[in-house]
């Protein structure tokens, strides 16, 4: 591994892993830094991490006691929360792809603990079964460059709103700006038309992605 890291300063070092959900995944070391990519998109520790960190800068974390992270990937956002944003509360991370979870644990040292619980599950089913509330939801549910259609549905939005605490906030990575505009608008309309929420849309983050920030309005909280 040390040799590969040194060589990466001369030429990127890539290995591939096959996943039934995500297709061929690439683990690449560039200039000593490892990242996880799908065929056409960054999954962790690259542009995706910067996109979600941009969203996190809009979030007030000091009162957040728990985070539900829908879409673990390689775990870069957990690293961001812990190391860059100094968040020490509980994180419940969900990913449908067991191969990706294994990569997060083995390649990026994302380990379960008292404050980090990782679930191999469909995020849609996980949210519907979630019986309590959380202060922050982060939705980052991609297969390669696409968000599966069911995560744009009114039913999924309703379940997300149900599990947000009275002081809840949400970051929803709505996808790349050149695709899924109609489906994306369904989510934006759902939360903007609900008087319990305030929405902010961040467009063209890293030149590509649309991210929605949702805040629960305290005096009208559920």
The 8 nearest C-alpha neighbors of each residue, nearest first, counted from 0:
[[1, 3, 2, 4, 5, 6, 28, 31],
 [0, 2, 4, 3, 5, 6, 31, 7],
 [1, 3, 5, 0, 4, 6, 7, 31],
 [4, 2, 0, 6, 1, 5, 7, 12],
 [5, 3, 31, 7, 1, 2, 6, 0],
 [4, 6, 2, 7, 3, 8, 1, 31],
 [7, 5, 3, 8, 9, 4, 2, 10],
 [8, 6, 11, 10, 29, 4, 30, 9],
 [7, 9, 30, 6, 5, 10, 29, 31],
 [8, 10, 7, 6, 11, 30, 5, 29],
 [9, 11, 7, 8, 6, 12, 29, 30],
 [12, 10, 7, 29, 28, 13, 27, 9],
 [11, 13, 28, 27, 7, 10, 3, 29],
 [14, 12, 27, 26, 11, 25, 28, 15],
 [13, 15, 26, 25, 27, 16, 12, 24],
 [16, 14, 25, 24, 26, 23, 13, 17],
 [15, 17, 24, 23, 25, 18, 14, 26],
 [18, 16, 23, 22, 24, 15, 19, 21],
 [17, 19, 22, 21, 20, 98, 23, 16],
 [18, 20, 22, 21, 17, 96, 98, 23],
 [21, 19, 18, 22, 96, 142, 95, 98],
 [20, 22, 18, 142, 19, 23, 143, 37],
 [21, 23, 18, 17, 19, 20, 24, 37],
 [24, 22, 17, 16, 18, 37, 21, 38],
 [25, 23, 37, 16, 15, 36, 17, 22],
 [26, 24, 15, 36, 35, 14, 27, 37],
 [25, 27, 35, 14, 13, 34, 15, 36],
 [26, 28, 13, 12, 34, 33, 25, 29],
 [27, 29, 33, 12, 32, 11, 7, 31],
 [28, 30, 11, 7, 32, 31, 27, 8],
 [31, 29, 8, 7, 32, 28, 4, 11],
 [30, 32, 4, 29, 7, 28, 8, 5],
 [33, 31, 28, 29, 30, 34, 4, 27],
 [32, 34, 28, 27, 29, 31, 26, 35],
 [35, 33, 44, 27, 43, 26, 45, 28],
 [34, 36, 26, 43, 42, 25, 41, 73],
 [37, 35, 41, 42, 25, 40, 24, 26],
 [36, 38, 24, 40, 39, 143, 25, 41],
 [39, 37, 40, 23, 36, 143, 24, 25],
 [40, 38, 37, 143, 144, 41, 36, 42],
 [41, 39, 37, 36, 143, 144, 38, 42],
 [40, 42, 36, 43, 47, 45, 37, 35],
 [43, 41, 36, 35, 72, 47, 40, 37],
 [44, 42, 35, 73, 75, 45, 34, 41],
 [43, 45, 34, 75, 48, 35, 47, 46],
 [46, 44, 47, 48, 43, 41, 34, 49],
 [45, 47, 49, 48, 50, 41, 205, 44],
 [48, 46, 50, 49, 45, 41, 43, 42],
 [47, 49, 51, 46, 50, 44, 45, 43],
 [48, 50, 52, 46, 47, 51, 53, 45],
 [51, 49, 47, 53, 48, 52, 204, 46],
 [50, 52, 54, 53, 48, 49, 55, 47],
 [53, 51, 55, 49, 54, 50, 48, 56],
 [54, 52, 51, 50, 56, 55, 49, 57],
 [53, 55, 51, 52, 56, 57, 170, 50],
 [54, 56, 52, 58, 57, 53, 51, 170],
 [55, 57, 53, 54, 58, 52, 59, 84],
 [56, 58, 55, 54, 59, 53, 212, 170],
 [59, 57, 55, 56, 60, 54, 168, 212],
 [60, 58, 61, 57, 62, 63, 56, 55],
 [61, 59, 63, 62, 58, 86, 84, 64],
 [60, 62, 63, 59, 86, 64, 58, 85],
 [61, 63, 60, 64, 59, 134, 166, 65],
 [64, 62, 60, 134, 61, 65, 135, 88],
 [63, 65, 88, 62, 89, 134, 66, 133],
 [66, 64, 89, 133, 134, 63, 88, 90],
 [65, 67, 90, 135, 136, 91, 68, 89],
 [66, 68, 91, 136, 90, 92, 137, 69],
 [69, 67, 92, 137, 91, 136, 70, 66],
 [70, 68, 138, 93, 139, 122, 137, 92],
 [69, 71, 94, 139, 140, 93, 72, 68],
 [72, 70, 74, 94, 92, 93, 73, 69],
 [73, 71, 74, 70, 42, 99, 43, 103],
 [72, 74, 103, 43, 75, 71, 102, 99],
 [75, 73, 77, 71, 72, 76, 103, 109],
 [76, 74, 78, 44, 43, 77, 73, 48],
 [77, 75, 79, 78, 74, 80, 48, 51],
 [76, 78, 80, 79, 74, 75, 81, 109],
 [77, 79, 75, 76, 81, 80, 82, 74],
 [80, 78, 76, 83, 77, 82, 81, 75],
 [81, 79, 84, 77, 86, 78, 82, 83],
 [82, 80, 85, 86, 78, 79, 84, 83],
 [81, 83, 79, 85, 78, 84, 80, 86],
 [82, 84, 79, 85, 80, 81, 78, 86],
 [83, 85, 80, 86, 82, 81, 79, 60],
 [86, 84, 81, 82, 83, 80, 87, 79],
 [85, 87, 81, 80, 84, 88, 60, 82],
 [86, 88, 85, 81, 89, 114, 80, 64],
 [89, 87, 64, 65, 86, 114, 90, 63],
 [88, 90, 114, 65, 115, 66, 64, 91],
 [91, 89, 66, 115, 65, 67, 114, 92],
 [90, 92, 67, 116, 68, 117, 115, 66],
 [93, 91, 68, 117, 71, 67, 69, 90],
 [92, 94, 118, 69, 70, 71, 117, 119],
 [95, 93, 70, 119, 71, 96, 120, 118],
 [94, 96, 120, 121, 119, 97, 93, 122],
 [95, 97, 99, 98, 94, 20, 100, 119],
 [98, 96, 100, 99, 119, 101, 95, 94],
 [99, 97, 101, 96, 100, 18, 102, 17],
 [98, 100, 102, 96, 101, 97, 72, 103],
 [99, 101, 97, 103, 102, 98, 104, 96],
 [102, 100, 98, 104, 99, 103, 105, 97],
 [101, 103, 99, 105, 106, 100, 104, 98],
 [104, 102, 73, 107, 100, 101, 109, 74],
 [103, 105, 109, 108, 101, 102, 110, 107],
 [106, 104, 102, 108, 103, 107, 101, 109],
 [105, 107, 102, 103, 108, 104, 101, 73],
 [106, 108, 103, 109, 104, 105, 73, 102],
 [109, 107, 104, 105, 110, 106, 103, 74],
 [110, 108, 104, 103, 107, 74, 111, 105],
 [111, 109, 104, 108, 112, 115, 103, 117],
 [110, 112, 115, 116, 117, 109, 113, 114],
 [113, 111, 115, 114, 110, 116, 117, 89],
 [112, 114, 115, 111, 116, 89, 90, 88],
 [113, 115, 89, 112, 90, 88, 116, 111],
 [116, 114, 90, 112, 111, 113, 89, 91],
 [115, 117, 91, 111, 92, 90, 112, 118],
 [118, 116, 92, 93, 91, 111, 115, 119],
 [117, 119, 93, 120, 92, 94, 116, 91],
 [120, 118, 94, 95, 93, 97, 96, 117],
 [121, 119, 95, 118, 94, 122, 93, 125],
 [120, 122, 95, 123, 124, 125, 94, 119],
 [123, 121, 125, 124, 69, 126, 120, 93],
 [122, 124, 121, 126, 125, 127, 155, 150],
 [125, 123, 127, 121, 122, 126, 128, 120],
 [126, 124, 122, 128, 123, 127, 129, 121],
 [125, 127, 129, 128, 123, 124, 122, 158],
 [126, 128, 124, 125, 129, 158, 123, 155],
 [129, 127, 125, 126, 130, 124, 123, 131],
 [130, 128, 126, 127, 131, 125, 162, 132],
 [129, 131, 128, 132, 162, 127, 126, 161],
 [130, 132, 129, 162, 133, 164, 163, 161],
 [133, 131, 162, 164, 163, 134, 130, 161],
 [132, 134, 164, 163, 65, 135, 162, 66],
 [133, 135, 167, 63, 164, 65, 163, 168],
 [136, 134, 66, 168, 169, 167, 133, 67],
 [137, 135, 169, 67, 66, 68, 170, 138],
 [136, 138, 170, 68, 169, 171, 69, 67],
 [139, 137, 171, 69, 172, 140, 170, 136],
 [140, 138, 70, 172, 69, 141, 137, 171],
 [141, 139, 70, 146, 138, 69, 142, 147],
 [142, 140, 146, 145, 143, 144, 139, 147],
 [141, 143, 145, 21, 144, 146, 140, 147],
 [142, 144, 37, 141, 145, 40, 39, 21],
 [145, 143, 40, 142, 141, 39, 146, 175],
 [146, 144, 141, 142, 143, 147, 174, 175],
 [145, 147, 141, 140, 148, 142, 174, 150],
 [148, 146, 149, 150, 145, 141, 142, 140],
 [149, 147, 150, 151, 146, 152, 182, 145],
 [148, 150, 152, 151, 147, 155, 123, 146],
 [151, 149, 148, 152, 147, 155, 146, 123],
 [150, 152, 149, 148, 186, 182, 183, 185],
 [153, 151, 149, 154, 155, 150, 156, 148],
 [152, 154, 156, 155, 157, 151, 189, 186],
 [153, 155, 157, 152, 156, 158, 149, 151],
 [154, 156, 158, 157, 152, 153, 150, 159],
 [157, 155, 153, 159, 158, 154, 160, 152],
 [158, 156, 154, 160, 155, 159, 153, 161],
 [157, 159, 161, 155, 160, 156, 127, 154],
 [160, 158, 156, 161, 157, 162, 155, 163],
 [159, 161, 157, 163, 158, 162, 156, 190],
 [160, 162, 158, 159, 163, 157, 132, 164],
 [163, 161, 132, 159, 160, 133, 164, 131],
 [164, 162, 167, 132, 133, 160, 161, 134],
 [163, 165, 167, 132, 166, 133, 134, 162],
 [166, 164, 220, 167, 217, 221, 215, 163],
 [167, 165, 164, 215, 217, 134, 168, 216],
 [168, 166, 134, 164, 163, 215, 165, 135],
 [167, 169, 214, 135, 213, 134, 215, 136],
 [170, 168, 136, 213, 135, 212, 137, 171],
 [169, 171, 137, 212, 211, 138, 54, 136],
 [170, 172, 138, 211, 210, 173, 137, 169],
 [171, 173, 210, 139, 174, 138, 209, 170],
 [174, 172, 209, 210, 171, 183, 211, 175],
 [175, 173, 208, 172, 209, 176, 146, 145],
 [174, 176, 208, 207, 177, 178, 209, 173],
 [175, 177, 208, 207, 178, 209, 174, 203],
 [178, 176, 175, 179, 180, 207, 174, 208],
 [179, 177, 180, 176, 175, 174, 145, 181],
 [178, 180, 182, 181, 183, 177, 174, 176],
 [181, 179, 183, 182, 178, 184, 176, 177],
 [180, 182, 184, 183, 179, 185, 178, 186],
 [183, 181, 185, 179, 184, 180, 151, 186],
 [184, 182, 180, 185, 181, 186, 179, 173],
 [183, 185, 187, 181, 186, 182, 188, 180],
 [186, 184, 188, 182, 183, 187, 189, 151],
 [187, 185, 189, 184, 188, 183, 151, 190],
 [186, 188, 184, 189, 185, 190, 191, 183],
 [189, 187, 191, 185, 186, 190, 192, 184],
 [190, 188, 186, 187, 192, 191, 185, 193],
 [189, 191, 193, 192, 187, 188, 196, 186],
 [192, 190, 188, 193, 189, 187, 198, 197],
 [191, 193, 190, 189, 188, 194, 196, 187],
 [192, 194, 190, 195, 191, 196, 189, 197],
 [195, 193, 196, 192, 191, 219, 197, 216],
 [196, 194, 216, 219, 193, 215, 220, 197],
 [197, 195, 215, 216, 194, 214, 193, 190],
 [196, 198, 214, 213, 215, 216, 191, 199],
 [199, 197, 213, 212, 191, 196, 214, 200],
 [198, 200, 212, 211, 201, 213, 197, 210],
 [201, 199, 211, 210, 202, 212, 198, 209],
 [202, 200, 210, 209, 211, 199, 204, 203],
 [203, 201, 209, 204, 200, 208, 210, 176],
 [202, 204, 206, 207, 208, 209, 205, 176],
 [203, 205, 206, 208, 202, 207, 50, 209],
 [206, 204, 207, 203, 50, 208, 46, 49],
 [207, 205, 203, 204, 208, 202, 176, 175],
 [208, 206, 203, 175, 205, 176, 204, 209],
 [209, 207, 175, 203, 204, 174, 176, 202],
 [208, 210, 202, 173, 201, 174, 203, 176],
 [211, 209, 172, 201, 173, 171, 200, 208],
 [210, 212, 200, 171, 199, 170, 201, 213],
 [211, 213, 170, 199, 198, 169, 200, 171],
 [212, 214, 198, 169, 168, 197, 196, 211],
 [215, 213, 168, 197, 196, 167, 216, 198],
 [214, 216, 196, 167, 166, 195, 217, 168],
 [215, 217, 195, 196, 219, 218, 220, 214],
 [218, 216, 220, 219, 215, 166, 165, 195],
 [219, 217, 220, 216, 195, 165, 215, 221],
 [218, 220, 195, 217, 216, 221, 194, 215],
 [221, 219, 165, 217, 218, 195, 216, 215],
 [220, 165, 219, 195, 164, 161, 217, 215]]
